Amino acid sequence: MKILALGGVAAGTKIAAKLMREDRGSEVIVLNKGKHISYAGCGLPYYVGHVIEEKEQLIVNTPEKYEKLTGVTVLTETEAVRVDPKAKQVEAVDLKTQEKKTFDYDKLVVSVGASPIKPPIEGCDLKNVFYVRTPEDAIALREAVDSGSVKKAVVVGAGYIGLEIAENLKAQGIRPFVLDMAPHALGGFDAEMAEYVEGKLQENGIPVVTGVAVTKIEGDGKVEKVITDKRAYKADLVVLSAGVRPNTAFLDGIGLEMEKGAILTNEKGETNLPDIYAAGDCAMVHNALTGKPAWSPMGSTANISGRLIAQNMLGAKLEYRGVLGTAVCKLPGMNVARTGLTSAQAVAEGYDPVSVITVVDDKAHYYPGAGAFVIKMIADRKSLRLLGVQAVGAGAVDKVIDIAVAGIMLKGSLTDLADLDLAYAPPFSTAIHPFIHTLNVLMNKIDGKFETFTPEEYAAGAAEGYRIVDACLAPSITGAPYVELTTVEGEVEGLGKEEKLLLVCNKGKRAYLLQNRLKFYGYKNTKVLEGGITFNDVEA
């Protein structure tokens, strides 16, 4: 069988290699537009910041090495320009000679990836305007950074790559500003979690300005200023990281079903055309929770779905369960991660979501280097099914999210996950794992034992009419009466039992313990502010 793969960065090379392992008698050819195959696109920001020193480290496999390792034929600098599904042929151009070639196939996989979106604004072609998509992009950007002539930079796009670039620019002594049209950074996070991250970035010298549109880049030959609809920013360098677009224009008119340029596929990775599959950044998969088409331009998705597609090409009938939008990102002083649905998405999908935000220890508090996680957990109120988790902290937030992924993919409820035997030792975790700790708090909330205002509710004014009570370790809220938890053994002088009381502490735990005591002693209208003063700005 003759199998043709268009594109050879992540999905294409994974599929081709797996095909040859499954059936070495197949003829497998990879056509790749660029010079490099199988490069570490997610590592490019860290090359810019000298975390990865040598550019050769970005290349996972050279074509020659890959061919010897797998038996696949690789043709680089060869661009597919037309597909004829009826004749089962692909027309391609040799970019070195401009010679046109025709390739026959029995089965075809389209894995041509995506390219950076070039905003329709003046000045994108000025010197020191960069994208970060290929090793060549990262090499050129690092050369500019290392020249010593760059003091200020503007990064357009507050997604994961944009923020990682900003972090690495700052590490090289450059002052970055991050601009984005969206209301908040980090798509896929609820607003209050994104705002918390934005505040931490500001504290670490990376201002993020959202809700702003770049209208022009100015300069005499090279970048000098970025103009927005609100103000101008001086800049010696600009990185455009405003998203990517699937490289599928050459497929228009052949009958391939697409959505916003991404090729629609079923659970087997098949398109609507016979013997044509699609994978990677140019293809749609589906959301494992909703079943709806989902675009997941991630190396992880490309490899997982690609491995499955290779087996299906050879006769298997495997089905990809889909994605959850799982993501993790390293930022200055913190890591951020998420999976599943946000609260807003859960409502849109017909769930009745209930959430909680906790601030919990990331390992035994007495162990050197211990810190805290901020975790938001979302579940369906009736079924208790886990729907989503978001986490921020200096520690291993990926552990929290990976547990959540397993729970969601297995359609677990909070009760299913409550007593998991997770790894514990002081250097790694707490005796009750941070994930389980948060789950227990959410269950208490659902059961009515923990009555709260979420940060979102508090910011929207839900606590109007409530009297703030300071329940911190030490008095911390100016103008609020302070109550030391351990002294409460009955009615608290100055607090009325019918009075609306908002209990606020450093993280939320002491306020919950105080609420528990006050309820026992007859206080009927208490609420706890989730996340305490760690997460919220509180004024009495």
C-alpha positions in Angstrom: 0.0 0.0 0.0 1.2 3.5 -0.9 0.6 6.1 1.7 1.4 9.8 1.3 1.7 12.2 4.2 1.6 16.0 3.5 3.6 17.7 6.2 6.3 16.3 8.4 6.5 18.2 11.7 4.5 16.4 14.3 1.5 14.5 13.0 2.9 13.5 9.7 6.1 12.1 11.0 4.3 10.3 13.9 1.8 8.7 11.4 4.5 7.7 9.0 6.8 6.1 11.6 3.9 4.2 13.2 2.8 3.0 9.7 6.2 1.5 9.1 6.4 -0.1 12.5 3.0 -1.7 11.9 3.7 -2.8 8.3 7.2 -2.4 6.9 5.9 -3.5 3.5 4.0 -0.3 3.0 5.5 2.5 0.9 5.3 5.7 3.0 6.3 9.1 1.7 6.4 12.4 3.6 6.3 15.6 1.6 7.3 18.6 3.7 7.4 22.3 2.6 10.1 23.3 5.0 13.7 22.2 5.3 13.2 20.8 8.8 11.0 18.0 9.9 10.0 17.0 13.4 11.2 20.1 15.2 10.3 21.3 18.7 7.9 24.1 18.0 6.9 24.4 21.6 10.6 24.8 22.6 11.1 27.9 20.4 10.5 30.5 23.2 13.1 28.9 25.3 15.7 29.0 22.6 15.0 32.8 22.4 15.6 33.0 26.2 18.8 30.9 26.1 17.2 28.2 28.2 17.9 26.0 25.2 21.3 27.1 24.0 22.0 25.3 20.8 19.6 25.5 17.8 20.4 21.9 16.9 18.6 20.9 20.1 15.3 22.2 18.5 15.6 19.6 15.7 14.2 16.3 17.0 15.1 14.4 13.8 16.9 15.3 10.6 15.3 13.9 7.4 18.3 11.6 7.0 18.2 10.3 10.5 14.5 9.9 10.4 14.6 7.9 7.1 17.2 5.5 8.5 15.3 5.1 11.8 11.9 4.5 10.2 12.3 3.5 6.6 10.0 6.4 5.5 11.0 8.4 2.4 11.2 12.1 3.2 11.1 14.9 0.6 11.8 18.3 2.1 11.2 21.7 0.4 8.5 20.0 -1.5 5.1 21.7 -1.3 1.8 20.0 -2.1 -0.2 22.4 -4.2 -3.2 20.3 -5.4 -5.0 17.2 -4.4 -7.2 15.1 -6.8 -9.2 12.8 -4.7 -10.8 11.0 -7.7 -7.5 10.2 -9.3 -5.9 9.7 -5.9 -3.0 12.0 -6.9 -1.1 14.9 -5.3 0.6 17.6 -7.3 3.7 19.1 -5.6 6.4 21.6 -6.4 10.1 21.2 -5.7 10.8 24.6 -4.1 14.5 24.3 -5.0 14.0 23.7 -8.8 10.3 24.8 -9.2 9.8 21.4 -10.9 6.2 20.0 -10.6 5.8 16.4 -9.6 2.8 14.1 -9.3 2.5 11.5 -6.5 -0.1 8.6 -6.5 -1.5 7.3 -3.2 -3.8 4.6 -1.9 -4.3 6.6 1.3 -3.5 10.2 2.1 -3.0 12.1 5.3 -3.1 15.9 5.4 -0.9 17.2 8.2 0.3 20.5 6.8 0.0 22.4 10.0 -0.7 26.1 10.4 1.0 29.4 9.9 1.0 32.6 12.0 -1.8 35.0 11.4 -0.4 38.2 9.9 -2.6 41.0 11.1 -3.9 43.3 8.3 -2.1 46.3 9.7 0.6 48.6 8.3 4.1 48.0 9.4 4.2 44.2 9.7 7.1 44.1 7.3 9.4 46.5 9.2 12.7 45.2 10.5 12.5 43.7 14.0 8.9 42.4 13.5 9.0 38.7 14.2 6.8 35.6 14.3 7.7 32.5 16.3 6.6 29.4 14.4 9.7 27.8 12.9 13.3 27.3 14.1 14.3 30.0 11.6 11.9 32.4 13.3 13.4 31.7 16.7 17.0 32.0 15.4 16.3 35.4 13.8 14.5 36.6 17.0 17.3 35.5 19.3 19.9 37.2 17.0 18.0 40.5 17.4 17.7 40.0 21.2 21.4 39.2 21.5 22.4 42.3 19.5 22.1 44.5 22.6 20.0 47.1 20.7 16.6 46.0 22.0 15.4 47.6 25.3 11.6 47.5 24.9 9.4 44.9 23.1 5.8 44.5 22.3 4.3 41.1 22.1 0.9 41.0 20.3 -1.1 38.1 21.6 -1.5 37.0 25.3 -1.9 33.3 24.6 0.5 30.7 25.8 3.2 31.3 23.2 3.0 35.0 23.5 3.4 34.9 27.3 6.2 32.4 27.1 8.0 34.8 24.6 7.4 37.7 27.0 8.9 35.8 29.9 12.0 34.9 27.9 12.5 38.4 26.6 12.3 39.7 30.1 14.9 37.2 31.2 17.2 38.7 28.6 16.8 42.2 30.1 14.2 43.4 27.7 11.1 45.2 29.0 8.0 43.5 27.4 4.4 44.7 27.0 1.8 42.2 26.0 -1.2 43.4 24.1 -4.4 41.4 23.2 -7.8 42.2 21.8 -9.5 39.7 24.0 -10.9 40.7 27.4 -8.3 38.6 29.2 -5.1 36.7 28.7 -5.0 32.9 28.5 -8.0 31.7 26.5 -9.7 28.8 28.3 -9.5 30.3 31.8 -12.4 31.8 33.6 -12.2 35.6 33.9 -11.2 35.7 37.6 -8.4 33.2 37.1 -7.1 35.0 34.1 -7.2 38.3 36.0 -5.2 36.7 38.9 -2.6 35.6 36.4 -2.5 39.0 34.8 -1.9 40.6 38.2 1.0 38.2 39.0 2.5 39.0 35.6 2.3 42.7 36.3 4.1 42.1 39.6 6.8 40.2 37.7 7.4 43.0 35.2 5.2 41.8 32.3 2.3 44.2 31.9 -0.6 42.6 30.0 -3.0 45.1 28.3 -6.2 43.4 27.2 -9.2 44.7 25.2 -6.8 46.7 22.9 -6.4 46.5 19.1 -3.1 47.1 17.3 -3.8 49.4 14.4 -0.3 50.2 13.1 3.4 49.5 13.6 5.5 52.6 12.9 9.2 53.1 12.2 11.8 54.4 9.8 12.9 51.1 8.3 12.6 49.3 11.6 10.2 49.2 14.5 9.9 52.3 16.7 6.4 52.4 17.9 3.2 50.2 18.1 -0.1 52.2 17.7 -3.3 50.8 19.3 -6.8 52.1 19.4 -6.1 53.4 22.9 -2.4 54.5 23.1 1.0 54.1 21.6 3.9 51.9 22.9 7.5 52.5 22.1 9.3 49.4 20.9 12.5 48.2 19.5 11.1 44.8 18.6 7.6 43.3 18.0 6.6 39.7 18.2 3.3 38.9 16.5 1.7 36.0 18.3 -1.9 36.5 17.5 -2.7 32.9 16.7 -2.3 30.6 13.7 -4.3 29.6 10.6 -4.5 26.2 9.1 -2.4 25.8 5.9 -5.4 24.4 3.9 -6.0 27.0 1.2 -4.6 24.7 -1.5 -7.4 22.2 -0.7 -10.3 24.6 -1.6 -12.7 23.3 -4.2 -12.0 19.5 -3.8 -15.0 18.9 -1.6 -13.2 18.6 1.7 -15.4 19.7 4.6 -13.8 22.4 6.8 -14.6 24.8 9.6 -12.7 28.1 9.6 -10.0 26.5 7.4 -9.6 23.4 9.7 -10.4 20.0 8.2 -13.3 18.2 9.8 -12.5 14.6 10.9 -14.4 11.8 12.6 -13.3 9.8 15.6 -11.1 7.6 13.3 -9.3 10.6 11.8 -11.1 10.3 8.5 -12.3 13.2 6.4 -15.5 13.2 4.4 -13.5 12.1 1.3 -12.6 8.4 0.8 -9.1 7.4 1.9 -8.1 10.9 3.1 -7.3 11.5 6.7 -6.2 14.7 8.5 -4.3 15.4 11.7 -2.4 18.1 13.5 -2.9 21.9 13.5 -4.7 21.8 10.1 -7.5 19.4 11.4 -10.4 19.4 13.7 -10.9 16.7 16.3 -13.7 16.8 18.8 -14.3 17.7 22.4 -14.4 14.7 24.7 -17.1 16.3 26.9 -19.4 17.9 24.4 -18.7 15.8 21.3 -18.5 19.0 19.2 -15.7 19.7 16.7 -12.7 21.2 18.5 -9.5 22.7 17.1 -6.5 21.6 19.2 -3.3 22.9 17.6 -1.1 21.1 20.1 1.9 18.8 19.6 0.3 16.3 22.1 -3.0 16.1 20.1 -1.0 15.7 16.8 0.9 12.8 18.2 -1.9 11.0 20.0 -4.4 11.3 17.1 -1.6 10.6 14.6 -0.7 7.3 16.2 -4.3 6.2 16.1 -4.8 7.3 12.5 -1.8 5.2 11.4 -3.4 2.1 12.8 -6.7 2.9 11.2 -5.1 3.3 7.8 -4.0 -0.3 8.1 -7.4 -1.6 9.0 -7.9 -1.0 12.7 -11.1 0.6 13.8 -9.9 2.7 16.7 -11.7 5.9 17.8 -10.1 8.9 19.4 -12.0 10.0 22.5 -11.1 13.6 21.9 -9.6 16.6 23.7 -10.4 18.7 26.7 -8.4 21.8 25.8 -5.8 20.8 28.3 -2.9 23.2 28.5 0.0 24.1 30.7 2.4 27.1 30.6 5.5 28.2 32.6 5.4 31.9 33.5 7.6 34.1 35.8 7.1 32.9 39.3 4.2 30.6 38.5 2.9 27.9 36.3 -0.6 27.9 34.9 -2.7 25.0 33.6 -6.3 24.1 32.7 -8.5 21.3 31.3 -12.2 20.8 30.6 -14.9 23.4 30.6 -14.9 26.8 32.1 -18.0 27.8 34.1 -19.3 29.8 31.2 -18.8 26.9 28.8 -20.5 24.5 31.2 -23.6 26.8 31.3 -23.6 27.0 27.5 -23.5 23.2 27.3 -26.6 22.8 29.5 -24.9 21.9 32.8 -25.7 23.4 36.1 -22.2 24.1 37.2 -21.0 24.8 40.7 -17.4 25.8 41.3 -15.0 26.6 44.1 -11.7 28.4 44.3 -9.2 27.2 46.9 -5.7 28.3 47.9 -4.0 25.1 49.1 -0.5 24.0 50.0 1.3 22.4 47.1 3.4 20.2 49.4 3.9 19.7 53.1 4.0 23.3 54.5 7.1 22.6 56.6 9.1 21.2 53.6 11.7 23.7 52.1 10.3 25.4 49.0 6.6 24.7 49.8 4.2 27.0 48.2 0.5 27.2 47.3 -1.8 26.4 44.4 -4.8 28.4 43.5 -7.3 25.8 42.1 -10.7 26.3 40.5 -12.8 23.2 40.3 -16.0 22.9 38.4 -18.6 20.2 38.5 -22.2 19.6 37.6 -24.4 20.2 40.6 -26.9 17.3 40.0 -24.7 14.5 38.7 -21.5 15.7 40.5 -19.6 15.0 37.3 -16.2 16.7 37.2 -16.3 19.3 34.3 -13.1 21.3 34.5 -10.1 22.4 36.6 -7.8 25.4 36.4 -4.7 25.8 38.5 -2.0 28.4 39.2 1.1 28.1 41.4 4.9 27.9 41.5 4.7 24.1 41.9 3.7 21.2 39.7 0.3 22.4 38.5 0.4 19.8 35.8 -0.1 17.0 38.4 -3.3 18.6 39.5 -4.5 19.0 35.9 -3.5 15.5 34.8 -5.5 14.0 37.6 -8.5 16.0 36.5 -8.0 14.9 32.9 -8.1 11.3 33.9 -11.2 11.9 36.0 -13.1 13.8 33.2 -12.1 11.3 30.5 -13.4 8.4 32.6 -16.6 10.4 33.2 -15.9 10.5 36.9 -18.0 12.2 39.6 -16.6 13.9 42.6 -17.5 10.9 44.7 -15.7 8.6 42.3 -12.5 10.7 42.7 -12.7 11.5 46.4 -10.6 8.7 47.8 -8.0 8.2 45.1 -4.7 6.7 46.6 -2.5 9.5 45.2 1.3 9.7 45.9 2.3 11.4 49.1 5.6 12.4 50.7 6.5 15.8 52.0 8.7 16.9 49.1 5.9 16.1 46.6 2.5 16.7 48.0 0.3 17.1 51.1 -1.2 14.2 53.0 -4.5 15.0 51.4 -3.5 15.8 47.9 -4.3 19.4 46.7 -6.7 18.0 44.1 -8.6 16.0 46.7 -8.5 18.9 49.2 -10.2 21.1 46.6 -12.7 18.3 45.7 -13.6 18.0 49.4 -14.2 21.7 49.7 -16.4 21.7 46.6 -18.4 18.8 48.1 -18.8 20.7 51.3 -20.1 23.6 49.2 -22.6 21.4 47.3 -23.8 19.9 50.6 -24.4 23.3 52.1 -21.7 23.0 54.8 -19.6 25.7 53.2 -21.6 28.8 52.2 -19.6 31.2 50.0 -19.3 34.0 47.6 -17.0 33.1 44.7 -14.5 35.8 43.7 -16.7 36.4 40.6 -19.8 36.9 42.7 -17.9 39.2 45.1 -16.6 41.4 42.3 -20.1 41.6 40.9 -21.4 43.1 44.2 -23.1 40.0 45.6 -21.7 40.8 49.1 -23.5 44.2 49.3 -25.1 44.5 52.7 -22.7 42.1 54.3 -20.3 43.2 57.0 -16.8 42.0 56.5 -15.2 40.1 59.3 -11.4 39.7 59.3 -10.5 36.0 60.1 -6.9 36.2 58.9 -4.0 34.8 60.9 -3.4 38.3 62.1 -5.4 41.5 61.6 -5.2 42.3 57.9 -8.3 44.1 56.7 -8.4 47.8 57.7 -11.7 48.8 59.2 -13.0 45.3 59.6 -13.6 43.7 63.1 -11.0 41.0 63.7 -12.0 37.6 65.1 -9.4 35.1 66.3 -10.7 31.7 65.3 -9.3 29.8 68.3 -11.0 32.1 70.8 -14.5 31.6 69.6 -16.4 29.4 72.1 -19.8 31.0 71.9 -21.4 34.3 70.9 -18.9 36.8 69.5 -19.2 40.3 71.1 -20.2 42.8 68.4 -21.5 40.3 65.9 -25.2 39.9 65.6 -26.6 36.4 65.1 -29.0 37.7 62.4 -26.4 40.0 60.8 -25.1 39.3 57.4 -21.4 38.5 57.8 -18.7 38.0 55.2 -15.9 36.0 56.7 -12.5 36.7 55.0 -9.1 35.2 55.8 -5.8 34.8 54.0 -6.8 31.8 51.9 -10.3 30.7 52.9 -9.7 27.8 55.3 -9.8 29.8 58.6 -12.9 31.6 57.4 -14.5 28.2 56.8 -13.5 27.0 60.2 -14.9 30.2 61.8 -18.1 29.8 59.8 -18.5 26.3 61.1 -18.2 27.5 64.7 -20.5 30.5 64.2 -23.2 28.3 62.7 -23.0 26.0 65.8 -23.5 29.0 68.0 -26.5 30.3 66.1 -25.2 32.6 63.5 -27.5 32.3 60.5 -26.2 34.5 57.7 -22.5 33.9 57.2 -20.7 33.6 53.9 -17.0 32.9 53.2 -15.1 34.7 50.5 -13.4 32.0 48.4 -9.6 32.5 48.0 -9.5 35.1 50.8 -7.2 38.1 50.5 -4.7 36.0 48.5 -7.0 36.0 45.5 -9.3 39.0 46.2 -8.9 42.7 46.8 -10.9 43.3 49.9 -11.9 46.6 51.6 -14.1 46.9 54.6 
